[in-house]
Amino acid sequence: MIISQQKPLDELLASLKDYNKIFLVGCGECATTCKSGGQPELDKIKASLEAEGKMIVGMCIPKAPCVAAQIKTELAKNMKALRESEAVLVLSCGLGVQSVKDNNRLSQATIPANNTIFGAVMDAQGNFYEKCSMCADCVLEQTAGICPITLCPKGLLNGPCGGMNKGKCEVDNEKDCAWVLIYKELEKNDNLDKLRVIHKERDYKKSSKPHKLIMK
């Protein structure tokens, strides 16, 4: 899940200063779940912008605006309102914003309403935690399903740094050291021999951007 947070209203107004007629696009998946782009958020931003003199000509919430077929369908359903707009304000992660831009054949200005924060898992209480850095070189099999690239502030691949103290991280002594967590998990499953494997330095070519995956 991609976590996003709505930008402050004054920042949005600055982005929209040259536009009066606005079309809103939300997200029915990630942004709805983290409360940055679902129906309540669209209704709230509509009211806030109208209070500042903007005209909201329409809105839609595709299930996943990052999927071209879904955003194209929703935009087509709202073409009349979309034609009246001067800008499209997108309440989603950056992927959704760019997908809207790429798939809107009317080519109005496309404005992000949110900041994209991180990819996350969600626990049973609805809290979000970053656990994967999408580094394109996964080591989870060797590290007991715990990602040192993400959970260690230094991204260390071969054990804790010298600053680890009593199992806590030197960067934040309220946090457990990622490598202590890895050690305990490997020990629990009698896999401590995996700690003897020396990981090579990361191959940053694998994480060079932008990525693409062509489906044949």
VOPAGU-2260 file (C-alpha; in pm, 1 decimal, decimal comma):
REM VOPAGU-2260
SITE   aa  ch    i         X         Y         Z
SITE  MET   A    0       0,0       0,0       0,0
SITE  ILE   A    1     123,3     349,4     -89,3
SITE  ILE   A    2      78,2     598,7     192,9
SITE  SER   A    3       2,4     961,0     108,5
SITE  GLN   A    4     -93,5    1267,5     311,4
SITE  GLN   A    5    -287,0    1571,1     194,0
SITE  LYS   A    6     -91,5    1891,5     141,4
SITE  PRO   A    7    -183,2    2198,0     351,6
SITE  LEU   A    8    -463,6    2408,7     205,3
SITE  ASP   A    9    -242,3    2713,3     154,1
SITE  GLU   A   10      -4,8    2503,1     -54,8
SITE  LEU   A   11    -293,1    2372,2    -264,6
SITE  LEU   A   12    -426,4    2723,8    -316,4
SITE  ALA   A   13     -83,3    2835,7    -434,6
SITE  SER   A   14     -79,8    2549,2    -686,4
SITE  LEU   A   15    -430,2    2641,4    -804,1
SITE  LYS   A   16    -386,7    3019,7    -811,1
SITE  ASP   A   17    -421,2    3036,1   -1191,3
SITE  TYR   A   18    -724,9    2806,7   -1207,1
SITE  ASN   A   19   -1083,8    2858,6   -1092,4
SITE  LYS   A   20   -1272,1    2557,5   -1230,7
SITE  ILE   A   21   -1140,5    2238,1   -1072,3
SITE  PHE   A   22   -1216,8    1870,1   -1127,7
SITE  LEU   A   23   -1131,3    1636,2    -839,2
SITE  VAL   A   24    -998,0    1280,4    -870,4
SITE  GLY   A   25    -967,3    1051,1    -569,0
SITE  CYS   A   26    -842,1     696,3    -519,7
SITE  GLY   A   27   -1057,6     403,2    -412,2
SITE  GLU   A   28    -769,7     194,3    -282,3
SITE  CYS   A   29    -460,1     322,5    -100,4
SITE  ALA   A   30    -561,9     686,8     -54,4
SITE  THR   A   31    -909,1     585,8      64,0
SITE  THR   A   32    -756,1     345,5     316,3
SITE  CYS   A   33    -510,9     599,4     458,4
SITE  LYS   A   34    -774,7     874,6     450,0
SITE  SER   A   35    -607,9    1106,5     200,8
SITE  GLY   A   36    -823,8    1056,4    -109,0
SITE  GLY   A   37   -1155,2     885,9     -38,2
SITE  GLN   A   38   -1504,6    1032,7     -55,8
SITE  PRO   A   39   -1485,1    1215,1     281,6
SITE  GLU   A   40   -1158,2    1378,5     178,8
SITE  LEU   A   41   -1295,8    1485,3    -160,1
SITE  ASP   A   42   -1603,9    1632,4       7,2
SITE  LYS   A   43   -1386,8    1819,3     256,8
SITE  ILE   A   44   -1148,9    1964,0      -1,5
SITE  LYS   A   45   -1445,4    2058,6    -219,5
SITE  ALA   A   46   -1591,9    2261,8      66,7
SITE  SER   A   47   -1255,6    2418,8     149,4
SITE  LEU   A   48   -1184,1    2522,2    -208,9
SITE  GLU   A   49   -1534,4    2655,4    -265,2
SITE  ALA   A   50   -1495,7    2865,5      49,2
SITE  GLU   A   51   -1189,9    3018,7    -120,9
SITE  GLY   A   52   -1385,8    3103,2    -434,3
SITE  LYS   A   53   -1297,0    2801,4    -648,1
SITE  MET   A   54   -1561,0    2615,5    -849,2
SITE  ILE   A   55   -1561,4    2234,3    -826,7
SITE  VAL   A   56   -1713,2    2121,4   -1156,1
SITE  GLY   A   57   -1710,1    1749,6   -1077,2
SITE  MET   A   58   -1528,9    1460,8    -914,7
SITE  CYS   A   59   -1468,3    1088,9    -946,9
SITE  ILE   A   60   -1303,9     813,0    -746,1
SITE  PRO   A   61   -1163,3     534,2    -963,9
SITE  LYS   A   62   -1082,1     218,2    -772,1
SITE  ALA   A   63    -715,9     258,3    -868,8
SITE  PRO   A   64    -622,0     571,4   -1065,6
SITE  CYS   A   65    -276,7     424,3   -1128,2
SITE  VAL   A   66    -441,3     165,9   -1359,1
SITE  ALA   A   67    -490,6     325,1   -1701,4
SITE  ALA   A   68    -809,3     136,3   -1789,3
SITE  GLN   A   69    -977,9     243,0   -1465,3
SITE  ILE   A   70    -893,9     612,6   -1482,1
SITE  LYS   A   71    -983,3     628,2   -1850,9
SITE  THR   A   72   -1325,6     480,5   -1775,0
SITE  GLU   A   73   -1393,4     726,8   -1492,3
SITE  LEU   A   74   -1277,9    1027,5   -1692,3
SITE  ALA   A   75   -1495,5     921,0   -1985,1
SITE  LYS   A   76   -1798,5     900,3   -1756,0
SITE  ASN   A   77   -1731,1    1256,2   -1640,3
SITE  MET   A   78   -1626,6    1407,5   -1972,6
SITE  LYS   A   79   -1883,4    1688,2   -1966,1
SITE  ALA   A   80   -1763,0    1814,7   -1628,7
SITE  LEU   A   81   -1401,2    1751,7   -1723,0
SITE  ARG   A   82   -1436,8    1971,7   -2031,6
SITE  GLU   A   83   -1549,9    2258,5   -1808,4
SITE  SER   A   84   -1246,5    2231,5   -1582,9
SITE  GLU   A   85    -922,4    2425,1   -1603,4
SITE  ALA   A   86    -724,7    2189,7   -1378,8
SITE  VAL   A   87    -751,7    1841,5   -1232,0
SITE  LEU   A   88    -665,4    1807,3    -863,6
SITE  VAL   A   89    -568,9    1450,2    -777,6
SITE  LEU   A   90    -599,9    1314,4    -423,1
SITE  SER   A   91    -376,8    1007,8    -457,2
SITE  CYS   A   92     -12,5     909,8    -448,9
SITE  GLY   A   93     224,4    1036,8    -717,3
SITE  LEU   A   94     156,2     728,3    -926,9
SITE  GLY   A   95    -210,0     819,9    -953,1
SITE  VAL   A   96    -129,1    1181,0   -1037,6
SITE  GLN   A   97      94,8    1079,9   -1326,8
SITE  SER   A   98    -153,3     820,9   -1448,6
SITE  VAL   A   99    -427,5    1085,7   -1458,4
SITE  LYS   A  100    -197,6    1316,1   -1654,4
SITE  ASP   A  101    -102,7    1042,8   -1901,3
SITE  ASN   A  102    -461,3     925,9   -1958,7
SITE  ASN   A  103    -652,5    1255,5   -1971,8
SITE  ARG   A  104    -677,9    1337,7   -2341,2
SITE  LEU   A  105    -796,7    1692,3   -2263,5
SITE  SER   A  106    -456,3    1771,4   -2112,7
SITE  GLN   A  107    -557,0    2019,1   -1843,6
SITE  ALA   A  108    -306,0    2099,4   -1573,0
SITE  THR   A  109    -279,2    1804,9   -1333,3
SITE  ILE   A  110    -212,6    1909,9    -973,2
SITE  PRO   A  111    -115,0    1677,0    -684,1
SITE  ALA   A  112    -318,5    1728,8    -367,3
SITE  ASN   A  113    -109,5    1482,1    -165,7
SITE  ASN   A  114     247,8    1408,6     -71,8
SITE  THR   A  115     353,6    1046,9    -124,7
SITE  ILE   A  116     519,3     918,9     193,4
SITE  PHE   A  117     605,6     546,9     179,4
SITE  GLY   A  118     498,3     194,7      90,5
SITE  ALA   A  119     348,5      19,5     391,3
SITE  VAL   A  120     183,3    -279,5     548,3
SITE  MET   A  121    -125,4    -225,5     762,7
SITE  ASP   A  122    -174,5    -399,1    1097,5
SITE  ALA   A  123    -500,8    -523,8    1247,8
SITE  GLN   A  124    -558,7    -186,5    1417,3
SITE  GLY   A  125    -529,7       5,4    1090,0
SITE  ASN   A  126    -181,4     149,1    1154,4
SITE  PHE   A  127      71,6     175,2     871,5
SITE  TYR   A  128     435,4      66,4     884,8
SITE  GLU   A  129     708,7      99,9     625,6
SITE  LYS   A  130     880,4    -236,9     587,7
SITE  CYS   A  131    1008,3    -248,2     229,8
SITE  SER   A  132    1224,7       0,6      40,2
SITE  MET   A  133    1159,2    -164,7    -297,5
SITE  CYS   A  134    1534,5    -185,1    -353,1
SITE  ALA   A  135    1510,2    -445,8    -632,8
SITE  ASP   A  136    1761,2    -672,4    -454,6
SITE  CYS   A  137    1562,6    -856,6    -187,3
SITE  VAL   A  138    1750,8   -1025,3      99,5
SITE  LEU   A  139    1450,6   -1131,0     310,6
SITE  GLU   A  140    1526,0   -1502,0     269,8
SITE  GLN   A  141    1862,0   -1451,9     443,0
SITE  THR   A  142    1732,5   -1209,3     706,8
SITE  ALA   A  143    1432,2   -1400,5     841,0
SITE  GLY   A  144    1177,4   -1185,6     660,2
SITE  ILE   A  145    1303,3    -863,7     825,0
SITE  CYS   A  146    1434,9    -597,4     586,5
SITE  PRO   A  147    1762,7    -436,4     703,6
SITE  ILE   A  148    1756,5    -190,7     413,2
SITE  THR   A  149    1437,5     -39,2     553,2
SITE  LEU   A  150    1448,0    -102,7     926,9
SITE  CYS   A  151    1813,8     -11,8     974,9
SITE  PRO   A  152    1862,8     366,6     924,7
SITE  LYS   A  153    2203,4     290,6     773,2
SITE  GLY   A  154    2075,8       7,3     552,6
SITE  LEU   A  155    2349,3    -226,6     678,6
SITE  LEU   A  156    2364,5    -570,3     516,9
SITE  ASN   A  157    2607,4    -758,7     741,8
SITE  GLY   A  158    2510,5    -703,5    1101,1
SITE  PRO   A  159    2473,1    -413,2    1342,5
SITE  CYS   A  160    2695,0    -108,0    1356,2
SITE  GLY   A  161    2916,9     -23,9    1652,0
SITE  GLY   A  162    2660,1     218,4    1785,6
SITE  MET   A  163    2404,8     -47,2    1875,9
SITE  ASN   A  164    2351,3     -41,4    2253,2
SITE  LYS   A  165    2162,9    -305,7    2451,1
SITE  GLY   A  166    1969,6    -405,4    2141,5
SITE  LYS   A  167    1867,1     -49,8    2055,6
SITE  CYS   A  168    1951,9     162,1    1752,5
SITE  GLU   A  169    2199,9     447,9    1798,8
SITE  VAL   A  170    1995,6     669,7    1565,1
SITE  ASP   A  171    1681,9     622,1    1775,6
SITE  ASN   A  172    1728,0     450,3    2111,6
SITE  GLU   A  173    1354,6     384,5    2131,1
SITE  LYS   A  174    1384,0     150,1    1832,2
SITE  ASP   A  175    1512,2    -206,0    1834,0
SITE  CYS   A  176    1821,5    -261,5    1622,4
SITE  ALA   A  177    1710,4    -430,2    1299,6
SITE  TRP   A  178    1997,3    -677,3    1317,9
SITE  VAL   A  179    1912,7    -776,0    1674,3
SITE  LEU   A  180    1559,7    -851,3    1552,2
SITE  ILE   A  181    1704,0   -1053,3    1264,8
SITE  TYR   A  182    1933,2   -1245,0    1501,5
SITE  LYS   A  183    1647,0   -1333,9    1737,3
SITE  GLU   A  184    1426,0   -1447,9    1450,9
SITE  LEU   A  185    1699,9   -1663,3    1298,2
SITE  GLU   A  186    1781,9   -1807,2    1640,1
SITE  LYS   A  187    1416,7   -1896,8    1699,8
SITE  ASN   A  188    1414,2   -2105,9    1383,1
SITE  ASP   A  189    1764,2   -2250,7    1426,4
SITE  ASN   A  190    1895,8   -2060,4    1124,0
SITE  LEU   A  191    2184,4   -1866,0    1277,4
SITE  ASP   A  192    2420,2   -2013,7    1019,3
SITE  LYS   A  193    2273,3   -1762,4     772,3
SITE  LEU   A  194    2455,8   -1487,6     961,5
SITE  ARG   A  195    2783,7   -1638,1     839,2
SITE  VAL   A  196    2697,7   -1547,3     481,4
SITE  ILE   A  197    2867,4   -1220,5     382,4
SITE  HIS   A  198    2642,4   -1008,1     164,3
SITE  LYS   A  199    2807,8    -823,2    -120,5
SITE  GLU   A  200    2761,5    -449,2    -144,8
SITE  ARG   A  201    2431,4    -353,8    -301,7
SITE  ASP   A  202    2412,6    -346,2    -678,9
SITE  TYR   A  203    2260,8      -2,3    -726,7
SITE  LYS   A  204    2214,1     -68,2   -1098,2
SITE  LYS   A  205    1918,4    -284,6    -998,5
SITE  SER   A  206    1749,5      11,4    -832,6
SITE  SER   A  207    1828,9     272,4   -1096,2
SITE  LYS   A  208    1519,5     469,0   -1189,6
SITE  PRO   A  209    1281,4     477,9   -1359,5
SITE  HIS   A  210    1194,7     107,9   -1361,0
SITE  LYS   A  211     971,2     -52,1   -1618,5
SITE  LEU   A  212     822,8    -397,4   -1673,7
SITE  ILE   A  213     698,7    -466,8   -2023,4
SITE  MET   A  214     425,0    -731,5   -2027,3
SITE  LYS   A  215     433,3    -932,2   -2350,6
